[in-house]
Amino acid sequence: MKIELLYFVDCPSWKMGLENLKAALKAEKVDENIELIQVETDEKATTEKFLGSPSFRINGQDLWPEDRRAYHLGCRIYKTDNGMRGVPTIEMLKEKIRRFLT
């Protein structure tokens, strides 16, 4: 399983996203490395089809896919049980990870 977290340095949420991802993987007993992909330019955002920071991919698939025509550096928000947040909850990540375990 290939696990990636895409981010840009100035995003205030990416480190919490990484922590939540680590916790979700541990809870699901997934012992895989997380590849951190730093997106530094709009050109790289386009190449990576970057949906915002932080973004999570498993085996090349964004866990919260969106149809887009243009890509750029920006923060991403997630709809959680506690409203819109800069990161998905651990439970949300666990649910997405489970889809790749079956």
mmCIF file of the C-alpha atoms, coordinates in Angstrom:
data_MODEL
# 
_entry.id   MODEL 
# 
loop_
_atom_site.group_PDB 
_atom_site.id 
_atom_site.type_symbol 
_atom_site.label_atom_id 
_atom_site.label_alt_id 
_atom_site.label_comp_id 
_atom_site.label_asym_id 
_atom_site.label_entity_id 
_atom_site.label_seq_id 
_atom_site.pdbx_PDB_ins_code 
_atom_site.Cartn_x 
_atom_site.Cartn_y 
_atom_site.Cartn_z 
_atom_site.occupancy 
_atom_site.B_iso_or_equiv 
_atom_site.pdbx_formal_charge 
_atom_site.auth_seq_id 
_atom_site.auth_comp_id 
_atom_site.auth_asym_id 
_atom_site.auth_atom_id 
_atom_site.pdbx_PDB_model_num 
ATOM 1   C CA . MET A 1 1   ? 0.000   0.000  0.000   1.00 0.00 ? 1   MET A CA 1 
ATOM 2   C CA . LYS A 1 2   ? 1.402   3.370  -1.003  1.00 0.00 ? 2   LYS A CA 1 
ATOM 3   C CA . ILE A 1 3   ? 0.348   6.153  1.371   1.00 0.00 ? 3   ILE A CA 1 
ATOM 4   C CA . GLU A 1 4   ? 0.991   9.811  0.554   1.00 0.00 ? 4   GLU A CA 1 
ATOM 5   C CA . LEU A 1 5   ? 0.293   13.085 2.291   1.00 0.00 ? 5   LEU A CA 1 
ATOM 6   C CA . LEU A 1 6   ? 0.503   16.131 0.039   1.00 0.00 ? 6   LEU A CA 1 
ATOM 7   C CA . TYR A 1 7   ? 0.996   19.536 1.623   1.00 0.00 ? 7   TYR A CA 1 
ATOM 8   C CA . PHE A 1 8   ? 2.569   22.927 1.341   1.00 0.00 ? 8   PHE A CA 1 
ATOM 9   C CA . VAL A 1 9   ? 4.744   24.363 4.085   1.00 0.00 ? 9   VAL A CA 1 
ATOM 10  C CA . ASP A 1 10  ? 2.613   27.399 4.935   1.00 0.00 ? 10  ASP A CA 1 
ATOM 11  C CA . CYS A 1 11  ? -0.508  25.321 5.523   1.00 0.00 ? 11  CYS A CA 1 
ATOM 12  C CA . PRO A 1 12  ? -1.368  25.477 9.240   1.00 0.00 ? 12  PRO A CA 1 
ATOM 13  C CA . SER A 1 13  ? -3.160  22.095 9.146   1.00 0.00 ? 13  SER A CA 1 
ATOM 14  C CA . TRP A 1 14  ? -0.799  19.667 7.459   1.00 0.00 ? 14  TRP A CA 1 
ATOM 15  C CA . LYS A 1 15  ? 1.065   18.589 10.608  1.00 0.00 ? 15  LYS A CA 1 
ATOM 16  C CA . MET A 1 16  ? -2.193  17.752 12.394  1.00 0.00 ? 16  MET A CA 1 
ATOM 17  C CA . GLY A 1 17  ? -3.251  15.903 9.251   1.00 0.00 ? 17  GLY A CA 1 
ATOM 18  C CA . LEU A 1 18  ? -0.065  13.847 9.450   1.00 0.00 ? 18  LEU A CA 1 
ATOM 19  C CA . GLU A 1 19  ? -0.668  13.063 13.125  1.00 0.00 ? 19  GLU A CA 1 
ATOM 20  C CA . ASN A 1 20  ? -4.260  12.012 12.439  1.00 0.00 ? 20  ASN A CA 1 
ATOM 21  C CA . LEU A 1 21  ? -3.121  9.846  9.533   1.00 0.00 ? 21  LEU A CA 1 
ATOM 22  C CA . LYS A 1 22  ? -0.491  8.137  11.706  1.00 0.00 ? 22  LYS A CA 1 
ATOM 23  C CA . ALA A 1 23  ? -3.087  7.490  14.422  1.00 0.00 ? 23  ALA A CA 1 
ATOM 24  C CA . ALA A 1 24  ? -5.582  6.088  11.909  1.00 0.00 ? 24  ALA A CA 1 
ATOM 25  C CA . LEU A 1 25  ? -2.976  3.781  10.362  1.00 0.00 ? 25  LEU A CA 1 
ATOM 26  C CA . LYS A 1 26  ? -1.928  2.548  13.792  1.00 0.00 ? 26  LYS A CA 1 
ATOM 27  C CA . ALA A 1 27  ? -5.532  1.910  14.804  1.00 0.00 ? 27  ALA A CA 1 
ATOM 28  C CA . GLU A 1 28  ? -6.079  -0.106 11.621  1.00 0.00 ? 28  GLU A CA 1 
ATOM 29  C CA . LYS A 1 29  ? -2.790  -1.980 12.181  1.00 0.00 ? 29  LYS A CA 1 
ATOM 30  C CA . VAL A 1 30  ? -1.308  -0.702 8.922   1.00 0.00 ? 30  VAL A CA 1 
ATOM 31  C CA . ASP A 1 31  ? 2.467   -0.594 9.149   1.00 0.00 ? 31  ASP A CA 1 
ATOM 32  C CA . GLU A 1 32  ? 3.370   1.368  6.038   1.00 0.00 ? 32  GLU A CA 1 
ATOM 33  C CA . ASN A 1 33  ? 5.549   4.406  5.512   1.00 0.00 ? 33  ASN A CA 1 
ATOM 34  C CA . ILE A 1 34  ? 3.902   7.717  4.718   1.00 0.00 ? 34  ILE A CA 1 
ATOM 35  C CA . GLU A 1 35  ? 5.459   9.551  1.802   1.00 0.00 ? 35  GLU A CA 1 
ATOM 36  C CA . LEU A 1 36  ? 5.349   13.303 2.342   1.00 0.00 ? 36  LEU A CA 1 
ATOM 37  C CA . ILE A 1 37  ? 4.990   15.236 -0.905  1.00 0.00 ? 37  ILE A CA 1 
ATOM 38  C CA . GLN A 1 38  ? 5.699   18.926 -0.575  1.00 0.00 ? 38  GLN A CA 1 
ATOM 39  C CA . VAL A 1 39  ? 3.913   20.965 -3.217  1.00 0.00 ? 39  VAL A CA 1 
ATOM 40  C CA . GLU A 1 40  ? 5.838   24.209 -3.726  1.00 0.00 ? 40  GLU A CA 1 
ATOM 41  C CA . THR A 1 41  ? 4.425   25.706 -6.913  1.00 0.00 ? 41  THR A CA 1 
ATOM 42  C CA . ASP A 1 42  ? 1.198   25.893 -8.882  1.00 0.00 ? 42  ASP A CA 1 
ATOM 43  C CA . GLU A 1 43  ? 2.972   23.908 -11.601 1.00 0.00 ? 43  GLU A CA 1 
ATOM 44  C CA . LYS A 1 44  ? 3.641   21.047 -9.181  1.00 0.00 ? 44  LYS A CA 1 
ATOM 45  C CA . ALA A 1 45  ? 0.064   21.390 -7.915  1.00 0.00 ? 45  ALA A CA 1 
ATOM 46  C CA . THR A 1 46  ? -1.105  20.760 -11.476 1.00 0.00 ? 46  THR A CA 1 
ATOM 47  C CA . THR A 1 47  ? 1.282   17.842 -11.974 1.00 0.00 ? 47  THR A CA 1 
ATOM 48  C CA . GLU A 1 48  ? 0.180   16.232 -8.704  1.00 0.00 ? 48  GLU A CA 1 
ATOM 49  C CA . LYS A 1 49  ? -3.505  17.153 -9.186  1.00 0.00 ? 49  LYS A CA 1 
ATOM 50  C CA . PHE A 1 50  ? -3.227  18.748 -5.772  1.00 0.00 ? 50  PHE A CA 1 
ATOM 51  C CA . LEU A 1 51  ? -6.619  19.400 -4.179  1.00 0.00 ? 51  LEU A CA 1 
ATOM 52  C CA . GLY A 1 52  ? -5.264  21.399 -1.266  1.00 0.00 ? 52  GLY A CA 1 
ATOM 53  C CA . SER A 1 53  ? -3.233  20.941 1.874   1.00 0.00 ? 53  SER A CA 1 
ATOM 54  C CA . PRO A 1 54  ? -3.350  18.463 3.428   1.00 0.00 ? 54  PRO A CA 1 
ATOM 55  C CA . SER A 1 55  ? -4.427  15.857 0.878   1.00 0.00 ? 55  SER A CA 1 
ATOM 56  C CA . PHE A 1 56  ? -4.272  12.124 1.424   1.00 0.00 ? 56  PHE A CA 1 
ATOM 57  C CA . ARG A 1 57  ? -3.721  9.463  -1.224  1.00 0.00 ? 57  ARG A CA 1 
ATOM 58  C CA . ILE A 1 58  ? -3.557  5.695  -1.076  1.00 0.00 ? 58  ILE A CA 1 
ATOM 59  C CA . ASN A 1 59  ? -2.278  3.835  -4.116  1.00 0.00 ? 59  ASN A CA 1 
ATOM 60  C CA . GLY A 1 60  ? -2.512  7.069  -6.090  1.00 0.00 ? 60  GLY A CA 1 
ATOM 61  C CA . GLN A 1 61  ? -6.180  7.719  -5.239  1.00 0.00 ? 61  GLN A CA 1 
ATOM 62  C CA . ASP A 1 62  ? -7.194  10.826 -3.325  1.00 0.00 ? 62  ASP A CA 1 
ATOM 63  C CA . LEU A 1 63  ? -9.271  9.784  -0.334  1.00 0.00 ? 63  LEU A CA 1 
ATOM 64  C CA . TRP A 1 64  ? -11.674 12.697 -0.930  1.00 0.00 ? 64  TRP A CA 1 
ATOM 65  C CA . PRO A 1 65  ? -11.651 13.055 -4.725  1.00 0.00 ? 65  PRO A CA 1 
ATOM 66  C CA . GLU A 1 66  ? -12.980 16.140 -6.474  1.00 0.00 ? 66  GLU A CA 1 
ATOM 67  C CA . ASP A 1 67  ? -13.382 17.046 -10.123 1.00 0.00 ? 67  ASP A CA 1 
ATOM 68  C CA . ARG A 1 68  ? -11.183 20.021 -10.925 1.00 0.00 ? 68  ARG A CA 1 
ATOM 69  C CA . ARG A 1 69  ? -9.886  21.759 -14.001 1.00 0.00 ? 69  ARG A CA 1 
ATOM 70  C CA . ALA A 1 70  ? -7.313  23.950 -12.253 1.00 0.00 ? 70  ALA A CA 1 
ATOM 71  C CA . TYR A 1 71  ? -4.955  23.236 -9.384  1.00 0.00 ? 71  TYR A CA 1 
ATOM 72  C CA . HIS A 1 72  ? -3.048  25.643 -7.133  1.00 0.00 ? 72  HIS A CA 1 
ATOM 73  C CA . LEU A 1 73  ? -1.501  26.027 -3.698  1.00 0.00 ? 73  LEU A CA 1 
ATOM 74  C CA . GLY A 1 74  ? -4.169  26.360 -1.068  1.00 0.00 ? 74  GLY A CA 1 
ATOM 75  C CA . CYS A 1 75  ? -5.577  24.916 2.093   1.00 0.00 ? 75  CYS A CA 1 
ATOM 76  C CA . ARG A 1 76  ? -8.178  22.200 2.032   1.00 0.00 ? 76  ARG A CA 1 
ATOM 77  C CA . ILE A 1 77  ? -11.183 21.844 4.295   1.00 0.00 ? 77  ILE A CA 1 
ATOM 78  C CA . TYR A 1 78  ? -13.083 18.739 5.322   1.00 0.00 ? 78  TYR A CA 1 
ATOM 79  C CA . LYS A 1 79  ? -16.666 18.321 6.463   1.00 0.00 ? 79  LYS A CA 1 
ATOM 80  C CA . THR A 1 80  ? -16.501 16.642 9.872   1.00 0.00 ? 80  THR A CA 1 
ATOM 81  C CA . ASP A 1 81  ? -19.103 15.900 12.537  1.00 0.00 ? 81  ASP A CA 1 
ATOM 82  C CA . ASN A 1 82  ? -17.818 19.052 14.257  1.00 0.00 ? 82  ASN A CA 1 
ATOM 83  C CA . GLY A 1 83  ? -18.201 21.275 11.207  1.00 0.00 ? 83  GLY A CA 1 
ATOM 84  C CA . MET A 1 84  ? -15.697 22.311 8.568   1.00 0.00 ? 84  MET A CA 1 
ATOM 85  C CA . ARG A 1 85  ? -12.099 21.664 9.629   1.00 0.00 ? 85  ARG A CA 1 
ATOM 86  C CA . GLY A 1 86  ? -8.632  21.846 8.113   1.00 0.00 ? 86  GLY A CA 1 
ATOM 87  C CA . VAL A 1 87  ? -8.101  18.103 8.607   1.00 0.00 ? 87  VAL A CA 1 
ATOM 88  C CA . PRO A 1 88  ? -10.236 14.989 8.556   1.00 0.00 ? 88  PRO A CA 1 
ATOM 89  C CA . THR A 1 89  ? -10.775 13.244 11.880  1.00 0.00 ? 89  THR A CA 1 
ATOM 90  C CA . ILE A 1 90  ? -8.970  10.042 12.771  1.00 0.00 ? 90  ILE A CA 1 
ATOM 91  C CA . GLU A 1 91  ? -12.279 8.182  12.393  1.00 0.00 ? 91  GLU A CA 1 
ATOM 92  C CA . MET A 1 92  ? -12.798 9.624  8.898   1.00 0.00 ? 92  MET A CA 1 
ATOM 93  C CA . LEU A 1 93  ? -9.309  8.511  7.883   1.00 0.00 ? 93  LEU A CA 1 
ATOM 94  C CA . LYS A 1 94  ? -9.818  5.040  9.375   1.00 0.00 ? 94  LYS A CA 1 
ATOM 95  C CA . GLU A 1 95  ? -12.991 4.613  7.332   1.00 0.00 ? 95  GLU A CA 1 
ATOM 96  C CA . LYS A 1 96  ? -11.166 5.520  4.121   1.00 0.00 ? 96  LYS A CA 1 
ATOM 97  C CA . ILE A 1 97  ? -8.176  3.284  4.945   1.00 0.00 ? 97  ILE A CA 1 
ATOM 98  C CA . ARG A 1 98  ? -10.453 0.281  5.560   1.00 0.00 ? 98  ARG A CA 1 
ATOM 99  C CA . ARG A 1 99  ? -11.581 0.423  1.926   1.00 0.00 ? 99  ARG A CA 1 
ATOM 100 C CA . PHE A 1 100 ? -8.056  -0.462 0.869   1.00 0.00 ? 100 PHE A CA 1 
ATOM 101 C CA . LEU A 1 101 ? -7.722  -3.339 3.320   1.00 0.00 ? 101 LEU A CA 1 
ATOM 102 C CA . THR A 1 102 ? -10.411 -5.595 1.871   1.00 0.00 ? 102 THR A CA 1 
# 
